[in-house]
């Protein structure tokens, strides 16, 4: 809730009530304030936005940086800036601990630069105990807001400028989606696009539904308009984002009813859009219609991230995943039948409460049968506030032993899967000059595999054919054709 001392509108006749016009008003007001501060200091003001967590947070940070840039700040990667904003993650408790530790460092910087503004936003801020701790022990923080009101950064920052006190604005839920604001994209040739927010799944180990709220989907025409605009601006690849994109469409009014399969098909038909990706997919909601659409359109990337979490039906039930080992394997079979060359990646949790050696072997069996291109493997991390936190925990030494065995297997099968394209010529979207060898450029196949090959910076943003000379584990060295 917004602090009571800043609720009063200082100029009620001038502030628009509708969005995004309201935020553009505050962007102009903040720009004037920043300009005056720059004149006083005799130098430009800088801002640093640090992102923790998932692709959704990364996309939110692009919006935050875009707003700050429009206000007049110069974006920097250095935390010795005039404004530092942490976009936080709270999936694991050690993520919270990391933020608290970093705040101590920011406090020392603020002692040297008293006009410095420190802000915190994102999932961690949706937890009441976090906000209470910040109010009590981190009074030097100027701005706190959550996941539902990222678009309000300029308005909240205006109150920081005017009141010079801690501004807190946390919404527990919202149906409002405001996307028509400035964005500072990391890449000019590709972009994330939010299609829905929130999660209704309540996996027993996960805090996300409690901090991101219930699912609500964006208007399909708004999504299509945004992507068309991005394509006109030179974007060649979009990543559709949501906590569970497969359940897109829930909550839409009847006259705008649209499934994810239908939305994806409409997006794939946009002229000039070379690649479409999406994440994350929940196995229980991945429909045969979606598989058919993916197989039909060549610009839908042949890559699917399909979290397994466990191969044990008993553990999946405890996780509240709502599918079984057999149904997961059957789904993979239908996907592979429709798209034999598709690359499958996954998430797996080792040591979930109650996991036995037999349960773990079920997971190993799925890995051997599915042959994932890669897998993000995690030791179970107890997260307070979730049902799994109160279950009987697996001993740490047992977890680590299982983790090592799983990691060895997924690395072996992943290397074998990645290497299956060796000797072929495939299209690569060039992303950057190689970080370790400037005679090379780095890009990705549509299945998300990384490729390095000789080239120059003028290739960035282009899709070029590359011969895949040799597979080096999980990436290729190639030669441009």
C-alpha positions in Angstrom: 0.0 0.0 0.0 1.2 3.5 -0.8 2.5 5.4 2.2 -0.2 7.7 3.6 2.0 10.8 3.5 2.3 10.6 -0.3 -1.3 9.8 -1.3 -2.4 13.4 -1.5 -2.2 14.6 -5.1 -0.2 17.9 -5.1 -1.8 19.1 -8.4 -5.0 17.2 -8.8 -6.2 19.1 -11.9 -3.1 18.2 -13.9 -2.6 14.5 -13.4 -4.4 12.2 -15.8 -6.4 9.3 -14.3 -5.9 6.8 -17.2 -2.9 4.8 -18.1 -0.4 5.1 -19.7 -1.1 8.9 -19.9 -0.7 9.2 -16.2 2.8 7.7 -16.3 3.9 9.9 -19.1 2.8 12.9 -17.0 5.1 11.7 -14.2 7.9 10.9 -16.6 7.8 14.6 -17.7 7.7 15.8 -14.1 10.6 13.6 -13.1 12.6 14.7 -16.2 12.3 18.3 -15.1 13.5 17.4 -11.6 16.5 15.3 -12.9 17.4 18.2 -15.2 17.5 20.6 -12.3 19.6 18.2 -10.2 22.1 17.8 -13.1 22.5 21.6 -13.3 23.1 21.7 -9.6 25.7 18.9 -9.7 27.2 20.0 -13.0 27.1 16.4 -14.4 24.7 13.8 -15.8 22.8 11.5 -13.4 23.3 7.8 -13.7 21.1 4.8 -12.9 21.9 1.1 -12.4 19.2 -1.5 -12.6 20.3 -4.9 -11.3 18.2 -8.0 -12.2 17.9 -11.1 -10.1 15.9 -14.1 -11.3 13.9 -15.2 -14.3 13.2 -14.1 -17.9 10.1 -12.3 -16.6 12.3 -10.2 -14.3 14.7 -9.5 -17.1 11.8 -8.2 -19.3 10.6 -6.0 -16.4 14.1 -4.6 -16.0 14.1 -3.6 -19.7 10.9 -1.6 -18.9 12.4 0.0 -15.8 15.6 1.0 -17.7 13.5 2.4 -20.5 11.5 4.6 -18.0 14.7 5.8 -16.3 16.2 6.7 -19.6 13.2 8.6 -20.6 13.3 10.5 -17.3 16.8 11.5 -18.1 19.1 9.1 -16.3 22.0 7.5 -18.1 22.0 3.8 -17.6 25.1 2.2 -16.3 26.2 -1.3 -15.0 28.0 0.2 -12.1 26.3 0.4 -8.7 28.2 3.6 -7.8 25.3 5.4 -9.5 22.9 8.1 -8.5 20.0 5.7 -8.6 20.3 1.9 -8.0 17.3 -0.3 -8.4 17.3 -4.0 -7.5 14.7 -6.1 -9.3 14.6 -9.0 -6.9 13.8 -12.7 -7.1 12.5 -14.8 -4.1 12.3 -18.4 -5.5 15.0 -19.4 -3.0 15.6 -18.0 0.4 19.3 -17.5 -0.3 18.2 -15.0 -3.0 16.7 -12.9 -0.2 19.9 -13.2 1.8 22.0 -12.1 -1.2 19.9 -8.9 -1.6 20.2 -8.0 2.1 24.0 -8.4 1.8 24.2 -6.2 -1.3 22.1 -3.6 0.5 24.9 -3.2 3.1 27.3 -2.3 0.3 24.8 0.2 -1.1 24.5 1.8 2.3 28.2 2.5 2.3 27.9 4.1 -1.2 25.0 6.3 0.0 27.1 7.5 2.9 29.5 8.9 0.3 26.7 10.1 -2.0 23.8 11.4 0.2 21.5 12.2 -2.8 21.8 8.6 -4.1 18.4 6.9 -4.5 18.1 3.2 -3.6 15.0 1.2 -4.8 13.9 -2.4 -4.5 11.2 -4.1 -6.6 10.2 -7.5 -7.8 9.0 -10.7 -6.2 10.9 -10.4 -2.9 9.0 -7.2 -2.2 5.6 -9.1 -2.3 6.5 -10.7 1.0 5.2 -8.8 3.9 7.9 -9.9 6.3 10.5 -8.6 3.8 8.9 -5.2 3.6 8.6 -5.1 7.4 12.3 -5.9 7.8 13.3 -3.2 5.2 11.2 -0.6 7.0 12.8 -1.5 10.3 16.4 -2.2 9.5 17.1 -0.6 6.1 15.7 2.9 6.5 18.2 4.2 3.9 16.1 2.5 1.2 14.0 5.1 -0.6 11.6 3.1 -2.8 9.9 -0.3 -2.5 7.4 -1.7 -5.0 6.3 -5.1 -6.2 5.6 -7.1 -9.3 2.2 -5.7 -10.2 3.1 -2.0 -10.6 6.4 -1.9 -12.4 4.8 0.5 -14.8 4.4 3.1 -12.0 8.2 3.7 -11.5 8.0 7.3 -12.7 5.1 8.1 -10.4 6.7 6.5 -7.4 10.1 8.2 -8.1 8.3 11.5 -8.3 7.1 11.0 -4.7 10.7 10.1 -3.7 11.9 13.4 -5.2 9.1 15.4 -3.5 8.9 13.8 -0.1 12.4 12.5 0.6 11.0 9.6 2.6 10.7 5.8 2.1 8.0 5.2 -0.5 6.3 1.8 -0.4 3.7 0.7 -3.0 2.8 -3.0 -2.9 -0.3 -4.4 -4.6 -1.4 -7.8 -3.7 -3.2 -8.3 -7.0 -4.2 -6.3 -10.0 -6.0 -6.9 -13.3 -4.4 -3.8 -14.9 -1.7 -4.4 -17.5 0.2 -1.3 -18.7 2.7 -2.1 -21.5 2.8 1.0 -23.6 5.8 2.6 -21.9 9.4 3.2 -22.9 11.6 0.0 -23.0 15.4 -0.3 -23.1 15.9 -3.6 -24.9 19.1 -5.5 -24.4 19.1 -6.6 -28.0 17.8 -4.6 -30.9 17.0 -7.7 -32.9 15.1 -9.8 -30.3 12.7 -9.1 -27.5 10.7 -10.7 -24.8 6.9 -10.1 -24.8 4.7 -10.7 -21.8 1.6 -12.5 -22.7 0.3 -13.3 -19.2 1.1 -12.8 -15.6 0.8 -14.9 -12.4 0.4 -18.6 -11.7 -2.4 -20.8 -10.6 -0.5 -24.0 -10.2 0.6 -23.9 -6.5 3.4 -26.5 -6.8 4.1 -27.4 -3.2 7.8 -26.2 -3.4 7.2 -22.9 -5.1 6.6 -19.4 -3.8 5.8 -17.8 -7.1 1.9 -18.0 -7.0 2.0 -16.2 -3.7 4.2 -13.3 -4.9 3.2 -13.1 -8.6 -0.5 -13.6 -7.9 -3.2 -15.4 -9.9 -3.0 -15.9 -13.7 -4.4 -13.2 -15.9 -3.8 -12.9 -19.7 -3.2 -9.9 -21.8 -5.6 -9.0 -24.6 -4.5 -11.0 -27.7 -4.8 -8.1 -30.0 -2.6 -6.0 -27.7 0.0 -8.7 -27.9 -0.2 -8.9 -31.7 0.0 -5.1 -32.0 3.1 -5.0 -29.8 4.9 -7.7 -31.8 4.0 -6.1 -35.1 5.5 -2.9 -33.7 8.7 -4.7 -32.6 9.1 -6.2 -36.1 8.8 -2.8 -37.7 11.5 -1.7 -35.3 13.9 -4.4 -36.5 13.1 -7.3 -34.1 13.5 -10.7 -35.8 12.9 -13.0 -32.8 10.4 -12.7 -29.9 10.2 -14.8 -26.7 6.7 -15.1 -25.4 6.8 -15.0 -21.6 4.6 -16.2 -18.8 4.8 -18.3 -15.7 2.8 -20.9 -17.6 2.2 -19.8 -21.2 0.3 -23.0 -22.0 -2.6 -21.8 -19.8 -2.8 -18.5 -21.7 -6.4 -17.3 -22.3 -7.8 -17.9 -18.8 -9.8 -14.9 -17.6 -10.2 -13.3 -21.0 -13.7 -12.0 -21.7 -15.8 -14.2 -24.0 -15.5 -11.9 -27.0 -11.7 -12.1 -26.8 -11.4 -15.8 -26.0 -8.1 -17.2 -27.3 -6.1 -20.3 -26.5 -2.3 -20.3 -26.5 -2.2 -22.4 -29.6 -4.4 -19.9 -31.4 -2.4 -17.0 -30.2 0.9 -18.7 -31.2 -0.5 -19.3 -34.7 -1.5 -15.7 -35.2 1.9 -14.6 -34.0 3.7 -17.0 -36.4 1.8 -15.5 -39.3 3.2 -11.9 -38.7 5.2 -11.0 -41.7 8.8 -10.3 -41.1 9.0 -12.3 -37.8 11.7 -14.9 -38.3 11.6 -16.7 -35.0 9.1 -17.2 -32.1 10.0 -18.8 -28.8 8.1 -19.2 -25.6 8.6 -20.2 -22.0 7.7 -21.6 -19.6 5.5 -24.6 -20.5 3.7 -26.7 -17.9 3.3 -30.4 -19.1 -0.2 -30.6 -17.8 -1.4 -27.8 -20.1 0.5 -28.6 -23.3 -2.2 -29.4 -25.8 -2.1 -31.4 -29.0 -3.4 -28.3 -30.8 -0.2 -26.5 -29.6 2.0 -29.3 -30.9 0.2 -29.1 -34.3 0.8 -25.4 -34.5 4.5 -25.7 -33.6 4.9 -28.4 -36.3 3.1 -26.3 -38.9 5.1 -23.1 -38.8 8.9 -23.1 -39.5 9.4 -19.8 -37.7 8.3 -21.4 -34.4 11.6 -22.4 -32.9 12.3 -26.2 -32.6 13.0 -25.9 -28.9 10.7 -26.7 -26.0 11.5 -26.2 -22.3 9.3 -28.7 -20.5 10.0 -28.9 -16.8 10.0 -32.5 -15.5 11.0 -31.8 -11.8 10.8 -35.5 -11.0 10.3 -38.8 -12.8 8.5 -40.3 -9.9 4.7 -40.2 -10.1 4.6 -40.4 -6.3 6.9 -37.4 -5.9 5.1 -35.5 -8.7 1.9 -35.9 -6.6 3.6 -34.5 -3.5 4.8 -31.6 -5.7 1.2 -31.0 -6.9 2.4 -31.1 -10.5 -0.8 -32.8 -11.7 0.8 -35.2 -14.3 2.5 -38.6 -14.0 5.6 -40.1 -15.3 3.7 -42.0 -17.9 1.7 -39.0 -19.1 4.9 -36.9 -19.4 6.6 -39.6 -21.5 3.5 -39.9 -23.7 3.5 -36.2 -24.2 7.2 -36.3 -25.2 6.3 -39.1 -27.6 3.6 -36.9 -29.3 6.0 -33.9 -29.5 8.8 -36.0 -31.1 6.4 -37.7 -33.5 5.3 -34.2 -34.8 8.8 -32.7 -34.7 11.6 -35.3 -34.8 14.4 -32.7 -34.6 13.0 -30.7 -31.7 15.4 -30.0 -28.8 13.9 -30.6 -25.4 15.3 -29.0 -22.2 14.0 -29.4 -18.7 14.2 -28.6 -15.0 14.8 -31.3 -12.4 14.7 -31.1 -8.6 16.8 -33.6 -6.6 16.0 -34.4 -3.0 12.4 -33.3 -2.8 11.0 -34.2 0.7 10.2 -37.8 0.9 12.2 -38.8 -2.2 13.6 -42.3 -2.0 16.3 -44.0 -4.0 13.6 -45.7 -6.0 11.9 -42.3 -6.7 15.3 -41.0 -7.8 15.9 -43.9 -10.2 12.5 -43.1 -11.8 13.9 -39.7 -12.6 17.1 -41.2 -14.0 14.9 -43.5 -16.2 13.0 -40.5 -17.7 16.3 -38.8 -18.5 17.6 -41.9 -20.3 14.4 -42.3 -22.2 13.7 -38.6 -23.2 17.3 -37.7 -24.0 17.1 -34.0 -23.1 19.5 -31.6 -24.9 20.2 -30.0 -21.5 18.7 -29.9 -18.0 18.8 -27.4 -15.2 19.3 -29.5 -12.2 18.7 -28.2 -8.7 19.1 -29.5 -5.2 15.8 -29.1 -3.4 15.9 -25.8 -1.4 13.5 -25.5 1.5 11.4 -22.4 0.9 9.4 -21.1 4.0 5.9 -20.3 3.1 5.4 -23.3 0.9 3.7 -26.6 1.8 6.9 -28.6 1.1 8.8 -26.7 3.8 6.9 -28.6 6.4 7.5 -32.0 4.9 10.2 -34.5 6.0 13.5 -33.3 4.4 16.0 -35.6 2.6 19.5 -35.6 4.3 21.9 -33.2 2.6 24.5 -35.8 1.9 22.0 -38.1 0.2 20.8 -35.2 -1.9 24.3 -34.3 -3.1 25.1 -37.9 -4.0 22.0 -38.1 -6.1 22.6 -34.7 -7.6 26.1 -35.8 -8.8 24.8 -38.9 -10.4 22.0 -37.1 -12.2 24.4 -34.3 -13.4 26.8 -36.9 -14.8 23.9 -38.5 -16.7 22.3 -35.3 -18.1 25.7 -34.1 -19.2 26.4 -37.3 -21.1 23.0 -37.5 -22.8 23.0 -33.7 -23.4 26.4 -33.8 -25.2 25.1 -36.7 -27.4 21.9 -34.9 -28.2 23.6 -31.6 -29.0 26.1 -33.4 -31.3 23.4 -34.9 -33.6 23.6 -31.8 -35.9 27.3 -31.9 -36.5 28.2 -31.6 -40.1 24.9 -29.9 -41.1 24.4 -26.3 -42.2 21.9 -24.5 -40.1 20.7 -20.9 -39.7 22.3 -18.9 -36.8 21.0 -15.6 -35.4 24.1 -13.7 -34.5 23.9 -12.1 -31.0 27.3 -10.7 -30.2 31.0 -10.6 -30.8 32.5 -13.5 -28.9 33.5 -12.5 -25.3 36.8 -14.5 -25.4 37.9 -14.2 -29.0 37.0 -11.1 -31.0 37.7 -12.8 -34.3 34.6 -14.9 -33.6 30.9 -14.0 -33.3 28.4 -15.9 -31.2 24.8 -16.8 -32.0 22.1 -19.4 -31.6 20.3 -22.0 -33.7 16.5 -21.9 -33.5 16.8 -24.9 -31.1 18.7 -22.5 -28.8 22.1 -24.2 -29.2 25.1 -21.7 -29.1 27.4 -21.5 -32.1 30.7 -19.7 -32.4 32.2 -18.9 -35.9 34.5 -16.4 -37.5 32.8 -13.1 -38.2 32.6 -9.4 -37.4 30.3 -7.1 -35.5 28.3 -6.1 -38.6 26.7 -9.6 -38.6 25.0 -8.9 -35.2 21.2 -9.2 -35.7 21.5 -11.2 -38.9 20.5 -14.7 -39.6 23.2 -16.5 -41.5 23.8 -20.1 -42.6 26.7 -21.7 -40.7 28.3 -25.1 -41.2 28.4 -26.9 -37.8 32.0 -28.1 -38.0 32.5 -29.7 -34.6 30.4 -30.0 -31.4 32.3 -29.0 -28.3 29.9 -30.5 -25.7 27.1 -28.0 -25.5 28.1 -25.6 -28.3 29.4 -25.7 -31.8 32.3 -24.3 -33.7 31.3 -23.5 -37.2 32.1 -21.8 -40.5 29.8 -19.3 -42.3 28.6 -20.7 -45.6 
